[in-house]
Amino acid sequence: MNTGSVQTLIVLREEEHAWLQDLFRSRHPMMVTLCNKPFIEYLIDFAILSGSEALRIASDSPITDLENYCGNGSRWGITIDYAHILPEDDRERLLEKNRQFCSRGKTMLIEKTLFVAYDKKNDYRLWLRACPEGVAVSGTSGSITILGNKQENSIPGPIPEPSLPMLLTIGEYYRLADDTLKNADRYILPGYSSEPDCFLGRNVVIQKGAEIRKPVMIGNNVQISAGSIIGPGAIIGSNVIIDRESVVSGSILMDNTFIGEQLEVKGRIADGSLLIDPESGATLQMEDPHLMSAIQPGASTKQIIRRIIHALAALALLIVLALPFLILRPLLGLRRNWHTKKRLFPPGATAKKLTIEQVVIRPEGAYGRLAIALSIDRYPSLFKVLGGKLRLIGHRPAVSSDTSTISSGCIAMNPAVFGYAETEEWPENERDELMVDHYHLLHSGSLNDIGLLLKALLNKKHM
């Protein structure tokens, strides 16, 4: 036996964390995030702090998403592999199946445990050296057992010890997340922190007029609209949209969640369209997608396909409308009924500033009405769809305002030639249009976009 090496064996049994699986069905319990970091990463961190060079995850159920996330452990500088066990395997059988792995040296066996409370400033290698063989830490939420370790009595000074917080209900999860946020200096947490109690991920857009109150944690690809108040005690996951004038405090927004405008979320956990009261455990499925809904995580392949479909449809329109455009454009110019206005999409609406030119034609005379009916005013913008700067259908800002900048309420919108709002008859103002745009932004796909485009072309409301 190589007594100098240390490894960690994490045992996962499907039935042990059923309460968490029942709430967050789309992910493995170990992939549920605590302060925007999956539970499995906290265990990996602790293994590394304890001096482990290798880590094995043994599970009695499929863990494909876990394997895809952790890989071989190279990004943490530790070797990770995987093993399968049966639900009926007891401790003796478990160790027999992993005998070769455990025989390398000292082994830290973690069972029934989602989270280990540690302090990154401590050297847990000293703790491991001081622990005798047997159960080192135990509680209702799991245990840590040391195998093949000879206790060393000559270690000077106090020995830091980890702990296993009780974690068997959604209320305990909520309180643990709050405690972790308040004691963020103990852990290795994601995000950039330029000041205490404030963690920001990548590509976070906070529009002018929004207020951030510490402590707060915000994940990647988050858009917060004007007038919103975030915090204190807010944990915002990744790929989240918070519409204007909404309030999120003392709450957790899981990944891929949309919060509609003027919605107040206090002391709750929101996961897509599911709203959870952590104290009572009561859940509410929100039926109105304009208030709260799940955002389908974007896939690069789907985005490429969508862009190609939009470009092909735009090319078809360019060909079909070429002759009407060549005839009507000069006639409208002679009658001074062809005007252009530039509109600037701020960084809150696109990844970077984008200036687009929109044509305004008054519905005056036969030529004006015909041009609008044929969407000739949109013809010049179709070329930008081919260049990938505009979508064919998405969010089309109003041109009635004299301002040259798009409203700050237009968050997360895809600037487009035709607007989703043009497919409906009922929107009466910009707020109504934004509601329609938000809905289709979250729920529309490539094929749906083509159907909505046809509906926008046939709908004369935009005349």
C-alpha positions as CSV (number, residue, x, y, z in Angstrom):
1,M,0.0,0.0,0.0
2,N,1.2,3.5,-0.9
3,T,0.5,5.2,2.5
4,G,1.4,8.6,1.1
5,S,-1.5,8.9,-1.3
6,V,-5.0,10.1,-0.5
7,Q,-8.2,9.5,-2.4
8,T,-11.9,10.2,-2.0
9,L,-14.8,7.9,-2.7
10,I,-18.2,9.5,-3.0
11,V,-21.1,7.1,-2.8
12,L,-24.5,8.2,-4.3
13,R,-27.7,6.3,-3.8
14,E,-30.8,7.4,-5.6
15,E,-33.2,7.0,-2.7
16,E,-31.1,9.1,-0.3
17,H,-31.9,12.5,-1.8
18,A,-35.4,11.8,-3.2
19,W,-36.8,15.0,-1.6
20,L,-34.5,17.1,-3.8
21,Q,-35.1,15.0,-6.9
22,D,-38.8,15.4,-6.5
23,L,-38.5,19.2,-6.6
24,F,-35.9,19.6,-9.2
25,R,-36.7,16.8,-11.6
26,S,-34.7,18.0,-14.5
27,R,-31.3,17.5,-12.8
28,H,-29.4,15.0,-10.5
29,P,-29.4,16.1,-6.9
30,M,-25.7,16.6,-7.0
31,M,-26.1,19.0,-9.9
32,V,-28.6,21.2,-8.0
33,T,-26.8,24.5,-7.3
34,L,-26.1,26.1,-4.0
35,C,-25.0,29.7,-4.6
36,N,-24.7,29.0,-8.3
37,K,-22.4,26.1,-7.7
38,P,-23.4,22.4,-8.0
39,F,-23.3,20.3,-4.8
40,I,-20.7,18.0,-6.3
41,E,-18.2,20.8,-6.7
42,Y,-18.3,21.5,-2.9
43,L,-17.4,17.9,-2.3
44,I,-14.6,18.1,-4.9
45,D,-13.3,21.2,-3.3
46,F,-13.2,19.5,0.1
47,A,-11.5,16.5,-1.3
48,I,-8.8,18.7,-2.8
49,L,-8.4,20.7,0.4
50,S,-7.9,17.3,2.2
51,G,-5.1,16.4,-0.1
52,S,-6.9,13.9,-2.3
53,E,-5.2,13.2,-5.6
54,A,-7.9,11.0,-7.0
55,L,-11.7,10.9,-6.6
56,R,-14.2,8.2,-7.5
57,I,-18.0,8.7,-7.8
58,A,-19.9,5.4,-7.2
59,S,-23.6,5.5,-8.0
60,D,-26.5,3.0,-8.1
61,S,-28.3,5.0,-10.8
62,P,-27.3,6.7,-14.1
63,I,-25.3,9.9,-13.6
64,T,-24.7,11.0,-17.2
65,D,-25.1,14.7,-16.5
66,L,-22.8,14.5,-13.6
67,E,-20.1,12.7,-15.7
68,N,-20.5,15.2,-18.5
69,Y,-20.0,18.1,-16.0
70,C,-17.1,16.7,-14.0
71,G,-15.3,14.8,-16.8
72,N,-12.0,13.5,-15.7
73,G,-11.4,16.2,-13.2
74,S,-8.6,17.9,-15.1
75,R,-10.1,21.4,-14.6
76,W,-9.7,20.9,-10.8
77,G,-6.4,19.2,-11.0
78,I,-7.7,16.0,-9.6
79,T,-8.3,12.6,-11.3
80,I,-12.0,11.7,-11.3
81,D,-13.5,8.3,-12.4
82,Y,-16.8,6.6,-11.9
83,A,-18.1,3.2,-10.7
84,H,-21.4,1.5,-10.6
85,I,-22.9,-0.1,-7.5
86,L,-26.2,-1.9,-6.8
87,P,-28.9,-0.4,-4.5
88,E,-28.6,-3.5,-2.3
89,D,-24.8,-3.2,-1.9
90,D,-23.9,-2.7,1.8
91,R,-20.7,-1.1,3.0
92,E,-18.7,-4.3,2.9
93,R,-19.8,-5.1,-0.7
94,L,-19.2,-1.5,-1.7
95,L,-15.6,-1.6,-0.4
96,E,-15.0,-4.9,-2.0
97,K,-16.0,-3.6,-5.4
98,N,-13.7,-0.6,-5.0
99,R,-10.9,-2.5,-3.2
100,Q,-8.2,-1.6,-5.7
101,F,-9.1,2.1,-5.6
102,C,-9.2,2.2,-1.8
103,S,-5.9,0.2,-1.5
104,R,-3.8,3.0,-2.9
105,G,-3.5,4.7,0.5
106,K,-5.7,6.7,2.8
107,T,-9.3,6.9,1.6
108,M,-12.0,9.4,2.6
109,L,-15.4,7.7,2.2
110,I,-18.3,10.2,1.8
111,E,-21.8,8.8,2.1
112,K,-25.3,10.2,2.1
113,T,-23.8,13.7,1.9
114,L,-24.7,16.5,-0.4
115,F,-22.6,19.2,1.2
116,V,-19.6,19.6,3.5
117,A,-19.2,22.8,5.4
118,Y,-15.5,23.8,5.1
119,D,-13.3,26.9,5.2
120,K,-11.0,27.3,2.3
121,K,-8.4,29.0,4.5
122,N,-7.9,25.8,6.5
123,D,-5.6,23.0,5.7
124,Y,-7.7,19.8,6.0
125,R,-4.7,17.6,5.3
126,L,-3.9,18.1,9.0
127,W,-7.4,17.0,10.0
128,L,-7.1,13.9,7.8
129,R,-3.7,13.0,9.3
130,A,-5.1,13.4,12.8
131,C,-8.2,11.4,12.3
132,P,-8.1,7.7,13.4
133,E,-9.6,5.1,11.1
134,G,-13.4,5.0,11.3
135,V,-16.2,7.5,11.2
136,A,-14.7,11.0,11.4
137,V,-17.8,13.1,10.9
138,S,-21.4,12.0,11.0
139,G,-24.9,13.4,11.2
140,T,-28.4,13.0,9.9
141,S,-27.2,14.3,6.5
142,G,-24.4,11.8,6.0
143,S,-21.0,10.7,7.1
144,I,-17.3,10.9,6.3
145,T,-15.3,7.7,7.1
146,I,-11.6,7.4,7.1
147,L,-10.1,4.2,5.7
148,G,-6.5,2.9,6.0
149,N,-5.4,6.0,8.0
150,K,-3.0,5.8,10.9
151,Q,-3.6,8.6,13.4
152,E,-0.7,10.9,14.0
153,N,-0.5,12.4,17.5
154,S,2.4,14.7,16.9
155,I,0.5,17.3,14.9
156,P,0.8,20.7,16.7
157,G,-1.8,23.4,17.1
158,P,-5.6,23.3,16.7
159,I,-7.0,21.0,14.0
160,P,-9.7,22.5,11.7
161,E,-12.7,20.2,11.4
162,P,-15.4,20.1,8.7
163,S,-19.1,19.7,9.5
164,L,-22.2,18.2,7.8
165,P,-25.1,20.7,8.0
166,M,-28.6,19.1,8.2
167,L,-29.9,19.0,4.7
168,L,-33.1,17.0,4.4
169,T,-35.7,19.5,3.4
170,I,-36.1,22.4,1.0
171,G,-36.2,24.8,4.0
172,E,-32.8,23.6,5.2
173,Y,-31.5,24.0,1.6
174,Y,-32.8,27.6,1.6
175,R,-31.2,28.4,4.9
176,L,-27.9,26.8,3.9
177,A,-27.9,28.9,0.7
178,D,-28.4,32.0,2.8
179,D,-25.7,31.1,5.2
180,T,-23.3,30.3,2.4
181,L,-23.9,33.6,0.8
182,K,-23.4,35.5,4.1
183,N,-20.2,33.5,4.7
184,A,-18.9,33.5,1.1
185,D,-15.3,34.0,2.2
186,R,-15.3,30.4,3.5
187,Y,-15.9,28.8,0.1
188,I,-14.7,28.8,-3.4
189,L,-17.7,30.5,-5.1
190,P,-18.2,31.4,-8.8
191,G,-18.3,34.9,-10.1
192,Y,-16.3,38.0,-10.0
193,S,-16.2,40.0,-6.7
194,S,-14.8,43.5,-6.8
195,E,-16.4,44.3,-3.5
196,P,-17.6,42.4,-0.4
197,D,-20.9,40.5,-0.6
198,C,-21.4,41.0,-4.3
199,F,-20.6,38.3,-6.9
200,L,-21.2,38.8,-10.6
201,G,-20.9,36.2,-13.3
202,R,-20.1,36.7,-17.0
203,N,-22.3,38.7,-19.4
204,V,-24.4,40.3,-16.7
205,V,-26.5,43.3,-18.0
206,I,-27.8,45.6,-15.3
207,Q,-29.8,48.4,-16.9
208,K,-29.8,51.9,-15.7
209,G,-32.3,52.4,-12.9
210,A,-32.0,48.9,-11.6
211,E,-30.8,48.6,-8.0
212,I,-28.5,45.9,-6.5
213,R,-28.6,45.5,-2.7
214,K,-25.9,43.4,-1.0
215,P,-25.4,40.6,-0.2
216,V,-26.2,39.3,-3.7
217,M,-24.9,36.7,-6.1
218,I,-25.7,36.8,-9.9
219,G,-24.8,34.1,-12.3
220,N,-23.8,34.1,-16.0
221,N,-25.9,35.6,-18.9
222,V,-28.3,37.5,-16.7
223,Q,-30.3,40.5,-17.8
224,I,-31.9,42.8,-15.2
225,S,-34.2,45.5,-16.5
226,A,-34.7,49.1,-15.4
227,G,-36.5,49.7,-12.2
228,S,-35.8,46.3,-10.7
229,I,-34.5,45.8,-7.2
230,I,-32.3,42.8,-6.6
231,G,-31.4,41.9,-3.0
232,P,-30.6,41.8,-0.3
233,G,-30.1,38.1,0.1
234,A,-30.8,37.3,-3.6
235,I,-29.1,34.5,-5.4
236,I,-29.7,34.7,-9.2
237,G,-28.8,31.7,-11.3
238,S,-27.5,31.7,-14.9
239,N,-29.5,32.4,-18.0
240,V,-32.1,34.5,-16.0
241,I,-34.2,37.4,-17.2
242,I,-35.7,39.8,-14.7
243,D,-38.1,42.2,-16.3
244,R,-38.6,45.8,-15.4
245,E,-39.8,47.0,-12.0
246,S,-39.6,43.6,-10.4
247,V,-38.3,42.9,-6.9
248,V,-36.2,39.8,-5.9
249,S,-35.1,39.7,-2.3
250,G,-34.2,36.9,0.1
251,S,-34.9,34.5,-2.7
252,I,-33.2,32.0,-5.0
253,L,-33.8,32.1,-8.8
254,M,-32.6,28.8,-10.3
255,D,-31.0,28.7,-13.8
256,N,-33.1,29.4,-16.8
257,T,-35.9,31.4,-15.1
258,F,-37.8,34.3,-16.4
259,I,-39.4,36.8,-14.0
260,G,-42.0,39.1,-15.6
261,E,-42.4,42.8,-15.0
262,Q,-43.6,44.2,-11.7
263,L,-43.4,40.8,-10.0
264,E,-42.3,40.6,-6.4
265,V,-40.4,37.5,-5.3
266,K,-39.6,37.6,-1.6
267,G,-38.4,34.6,0.5
268,R,-39.1,32.1,-2.3
269,I,-37.3,29.7,-4.6
270,A,-38.2,30.1,-8.3
271,D,-37.3,27.3,-10.7
272,G,-38.7,28.0,-14.2
273,S,-42.5,28.3,-13.7
274,L,-42.3,26.6,-10.2
275,L,-42.5,28.8,-7.2
276,I,-41.5,27.2,-3.8
277,D,-42.2,28.4,-0.3
278,P,-39.1,27.1,1.5
279,E,-40.6,27.3,5.0
280,S,-43.8,25.3,4.3
281,G,-42.5,23.4,1.3
282,A,-45.6,24.4,-0.7
283,T,-45.2,24.7,-4.4
284,L,-47.1,26.8,-7.0
285,Q,-47.0,26.1,-10.7
286,M,-47.3,29.5,-12.4
287,E,-49.7,29.2,-15.4
288,D,-49.1,32.6,-16.9
289,P,-45.8,32.6,-18.8
290,H,-45.7,36.4,-18.8
291,L,-45.3,36.3,-15.0
292,M,-42.8,33.5,-14.6
293,S,-41.6,30.7,-16.8
294,A,-38.7,28.5,-17.8
295,I,-36.2,29.7,-20.4
296,Q,-35.1,26.9,-22.7
297,P,-31.3,26.9,-22.5
298,G,-29.8,27.9,-25.8
299,A,-27.9,25.3,-27.8
300,S,-25.3,26.6,-30.3
301,T,-26.5,24.1,-33.0
302,K,-30.1,25.2,-32.7
303,Q,-29.0,28.9,-32.9
304,I,-27.1,28.2,-36.1
305,I,-30.1,26.4,-37.6
306,R,-32.4,29.2,-36.6
307,R,-30.1,31.8,-38.2
308,I,-29.9,29.8,-41.4
309,I,-33.7,29.4,-41.6
310,H,-34.1,33.2,-41.0
311,A,-31.5,34.0,-43.6
312,L,-33.2,31.7,-46.2
313,A,-36.6,33.2,-45.5
314,A,-35.2,36.7,-45.8
315,L,-33.6,35.8,-49.1
316,A,-36.9,34.5,-50.4
317,L,-38.6,37.8,-49.4
318,L,-35.8,39.8,-51.1
319,I,-36.4,38.0,-54.3
320,V,-40.2,38.1,-54.2
321,L,-40.3,41.8,-53.2
322,A,-37.5,43.0,-55.5
323,L,-39.7,44.2,-58.3
324,P,-42.3,45.9,-56.1
325,F,-39.5,47.6,-54.2
326,L,-37.8,48.9,-57.4
327,I,-41.1,50.4,-58.6
328,L,-42.5,51.8,-55.4
329,R,-39.3,53.2,-53.8
330,P,-38.8,56.0,-56.4
331,L,-42.5,56.8,-56.4
332,L,-42.6,57.2,-52.6
333,G,-39.4,59.3,-52.7
334,L,-41.0,61.7,-55.2
335,R,-44.0,62.1,-52.9
336,R,-41.7,62.5,-49.9
337,N,-43.2,59.5,-48.2
338,W,-40.0,57.6,-47.5
339,H,-38.3,58.5,-44.3
340,T,-35.6,56.8,-42.3
341,K,-34.9,56.8,-38.6
342,K,-31.9,55.3,-36.9
343,R,-32.4,53.3,-33.7
344,L,-29.7,52.3,-31.3
345,F,-30.0,49.0,-29.4
346,P,-28.0,49.5,-26.2
347,P,-25.9,46.8,-24.7
348,G,-28.9,45.7,-22.6
349,A,-30.6,44.4,-25.7
350,T,-27.8,42.9,-27.6
351,A,-24.2,41.7,-26.8
352,K,-23.0,45.1,-28.2
353,K,-24.5,48.3,-29.4
354,L,-26.2,48.0,-32.7
355,T,-27.6,50.8,-34.9
356,I,-30.4,49.9,-37.2
357,E,-32.2,52.1,-39.8
358,Q,-35.9,51.8,-40.0
359,V,-38.1,53.1,-42.8
360,V,-41.2,55.0,-42.0
361,I,-44.0,55.2,-44.7
362,R,-47.2,57.0,-44.0
363,P,-50.3,55.2,-45.1
364,E,-51.2,58.0,-47.5
365,G,-52.4,57.5,-51.0
366,A,-52.5,54.3,-53.0
367,Y,-48.7,53.9,-53.2
368,G,-48.2,54.4,-49.5
369,R,-50.9,51.9,-48.5
370,L,-49.7,49.3,-51.1
371,A,-46.1,49.7,-49.9
372,I,-47.0,49.0,-46.3
373,A,-49.3,46.1,-47.3
374,L,-46.3,44.5,-49.1
375,S,-43.9,45.4,-46.3
376,I,-41.7,47.4,-48.6
377,D,-40.7,49.5,-45.6
378,R,-38.9,46.4,-44.3
379,Y,-37.1,45.6,-47.5
380,P,-33.8,47.3,-46.7
381,S,-33.5,45.6,-43.4
382,L,-33.7,42.2,-44.9
383,F,-30.1,42.5,-46.0
384,K,-29.0,42.7,-42.4
385,V,-30.7,39.3,-41.7
386,L,-28.4,37.8,-44.4
387,G,-25.4,39.4,-42.5
388,G,-26.6,38.0,-39.2
389,K,-27.1,41.4,-37.6
390,L,-30.9,41.1,-37.4
391,R,-33.4,38.3,-36.9
392,L,-36.2,38.1,-39.4
393,I,-38.7,38.1,-36.6
394,G,-38.1,39.0,-33.0
395,H,-38.3,42.4,-31.3
396,R,-39.0,45.4,-33.6
397,P,-38.8,48.7,-31.7
398,A,-41.5,51.3,-32.2
399,V,-40.5,54.2,-34.5
400,S,-43.1,56.6,-33.3
401,S,-40.8,58.0,-30.6
402,D,-38.4,60.9,-31.3
403,T,-35.7,59.2,-29.2
404,S,-32.9,57.5,-31.0
405,T,-32.3,54.8,-28.4
406,I,-34.5,51.8,-27.8
407,S,-36.5,51.8,-24.6
408,S,-34.5,50.4,-21.6
409,G,-37.4,48.0,-21.0
410,C,-36.5,46.0,-24.1
411,I,-34.3,43.5,-22.4
412,A,-32.9,40.3,-23.9
413,M,-34.6,41.1,-27.2
414,N,-33.4,40.0,-30.6
415,P,-33.6,43.1,-32.9
416,A,-35.5,42.0,-36.0
417,V,-37.2,43.1,-39.2
418,F,-40.6,42.0,-38.0
419,G,-41.8,42.0,-34.5
420,Y,-43.5,39.2,-32.6
421,A,-46.1,41.7,-31.4
422,E,-47.2,42.3,-35.0
423,T,-48.7,38.8,-35.0
424,E,-51.3,39.8,-32.5
425,E,-54.2,42.2,-32.8
426,W,-54.6,43.1,-29.1
427,P,-51.4,45.0,-28.1
428,E,-52.4,48.6,-27.6
429,N,-49.1,50.1,-26.4
430,E,-45.4,49.4,-26.0
431,R,-45.9,47.6,-22.7
432,D,-48.4,45.2,-24.4
433,E,-46.0,44.7,-27.3
434,L,-43.1,43.9,-25.0
435,M,-45.2,41.3,-23.2
436,V,-45.9,39.5,-26.5
437,D,-42.2,39.8,-27.5
438,H,-41.0,38.3,-24.2
439,Y,-43.4,35.4,-24.5
440,H,-42.3,34.4,-27.9
441,L,-38.7,35.1,-27.1
442,L,-38.9,32.4,-24.4
443,H,-41.2,29.9,-26.2
444,S,-40.7,30.2,-30.0
445,G,-38.5,28.0,-32.1
446,S,-37.2,28.0,-35.7
447,L,-40.4,26.5,-37.2
448,N,-42.6,28.6,-35.0
449,D,-40.8,31.7,-36.2
450,I,-41.8,31.0,-39.8
451,G,-45.4,30.6,-38.9
452,L,-45.3,33.8,-36.9
453,L,-43.6,35.6,-39.8
454,L,-46.4,34.7,-42.1
455,K,-48.9,35.9,-39.5
456,A,-47.1,39.2,-39.2
457,L,-47.1,39.6,-43.0
458,L,-50.8,39.0,-43.2
459,N,-51.6,41.1,-40.1
460,K,-52.5,44.6,-41.2
461,K,-52.2,46.0,-37.7
462,H,-48.7,47.3,-38.5
463,M,-50.2,49.5,-41.3
